[in-house]
């Protein structure tokens, strides 16, 4: 079943671009002046097959327009989805507890990339669950339970741009 879906998606991509080519070529054949078409030697072809060329033009135009509309809707949907995600992530940063803000303060104020914390540290685990930090390694420090945690790039960017989010 997956092969059919993949083939259908691939055909739609190729079909849309092919429809655009057919649309342009039939439009040139149908709508350019007789002088230019006669120079290419296609005047008799145009006169004999005008209804079929018109049908090919209309079908290819509709397929091309549908593909263009679908791509535009996909781009707009992606833009609004990305904005919603960014808005939700900033809301998470605004709702931090004082302990979480204190934990994140060293990343921004001291410009640190990595902060070590115990694997059972509730603040670090809460920030990791909120996807603000991530555990940078599956191997802890020798002789202890401390693991390195890094700040997510989106969180670093947001906190650097607006440090008031972690003011204590």
PEJO-V918556 format. One record per residue. N is the residue number from 1. RES is the residue in three letters. NEAR is the number of other C-alpha atoms within 12 Angstrom. Layout:
N;RES;NEAR / N;RES;NEAR
//
This chain:
1;UNK;7 / 2;UNK;8 / 3;UNK;9 / 4;UNK;10 / 5;UNK;11 / 6;UNK;12 / 7;UNK;14 / 8;UNK;14 / 9;UNK;15 / 10;UNK;14 / 11;UNK;16 / 12;UNK;21 / 13;UNK;21 / 14;UNK;17 / 15;UNK;26 / 16;UNK;27 / 17;UNK;22 / 18;UNK;22 / 19;UNK;29 / 20;UNK;27 / 21;UNK;20 / 22;UNK;27 / 23;UNK;29 / 24;UNK;24 / 25;UNK;23 / 26;UNK;30 / 27;UNK;26 / 28;UNK;22 / 29;UNK;33 / 30;UNK;30 / 31;UNK;20 / 32;UNK;19 / 33;UNK;16 / 34;UNK;19 / 35;UNK;13 / 36;UNK;16 / 37;UNK;22 / 38;UNK;16 / 39;UNK;13 / 40;UNK;16 / 41;UNK;14 / 42;UNK;22 / 43;UNK;22 / 44;UNK;15 / 45;UNK;19 / 46;UNK;27 / 47;UNK;18 / 48;UNK;13 / 49;UNK;17 / 50;UNK;20 / 51;UNK;16 / 52;UNK;18 / 53;UNK;26 / 54;UNK;25 / 55;UNK;18 / 56;UNK;27 / 57;UNK;29 / 58;UNK;23 / 59;UNK;24 / 60;UNK;28 / 61;UNK;29 / 62;UNK;20 / 63;UNK;26 / 64;UNK;28 / 65;UNK;21 / 66;UNK;21 / 67;UNK;25 / 68;UNK;21 / 69;UNK;16 / 70;UNK;17 / 71;UNK;17 / 72;UNK;14 / 73;UNK;15 / 74;UNK;14 / 75;UNK;14 / 76;UNK;14 / 77;UNK;14 / 78;UNK;14 / 79;UNK;14 / 80;UNK;14 / 81;UNK;15 / 82;UNK;14 / 83;UNK;14 / 84;UNK;14 / 85;UNK;15 / 86;UNK;18 / 87;UNK;16 / 88;UNK;17 / 89;UNK;24 / 90;UNK;26 / 91;UNK;17 / 92;UNK;25 / 93;UNK;32 / 94;UNK;23 / 95;UNK;17 / 96;UNK;26 / 97;UNK;19 / 98;UNK;17 / 99;UNK;19 / 100;UNK;30 / 101;UNK;29 / 102;UNK;20 / 103;UNK;35 / 104;UNK;43 / 105;UNK;28 / 106;UNK;25 / 107;UNK;30 / 108;UNK;30 / 109;UNK;20 / 110;UNK;13 / 111;UNK;16 / 112;UNK;18 / 113;UNK;23 / 114;UNK;25 / 115;UNK;27 / 116;UNK;30 / 117;UNK;29 / 118;UNK;20 / 119;UNK;25 / 120;UNK;15 / 121;UNK;20 / 122;UNK;15 / 123;UNK;25 / 124;UNK;32 / 125;UNK;22 / 126;UNK;24 / 127;UNK;31 / 128;UNK;27 / 129;UNK;14 / 130;UNK;23 / 131;UNK;24 / 132;UNK;35 / 133;UNK;32 / 134;UNK;28 / 135;UNK;29 / 136;UNK;22 / 137;UNK;17 / 138;UNK;13 / 139;UNK;16 / 140;UNK;18 / 141;UNK;18 / 142;UNK;9 / 143;UNK;9 / 144;UNK;14 / 145;UNK;16 / 146;UNK;23 / 147;UNK;26 / 148;UNK;28 / 149;UNK;35 / 150;UNK;31 / 151;UNK;34 / 152;UNK;24 / 153;UNK;17 / 154;UNK;20 / 155;UNK;34 / 156;UNK;31 / 157;UNK;20 / 158;UNK;25 / 159;UNK;30 / 160;UNK;22 / 161;UNK;14 / 162;UNK;17 / 163;UNK;22 / 164;UNK;18 / 165;UNK;28 / 166;UNK;31 / 167;UNK;22 / 168;UNK;15
//
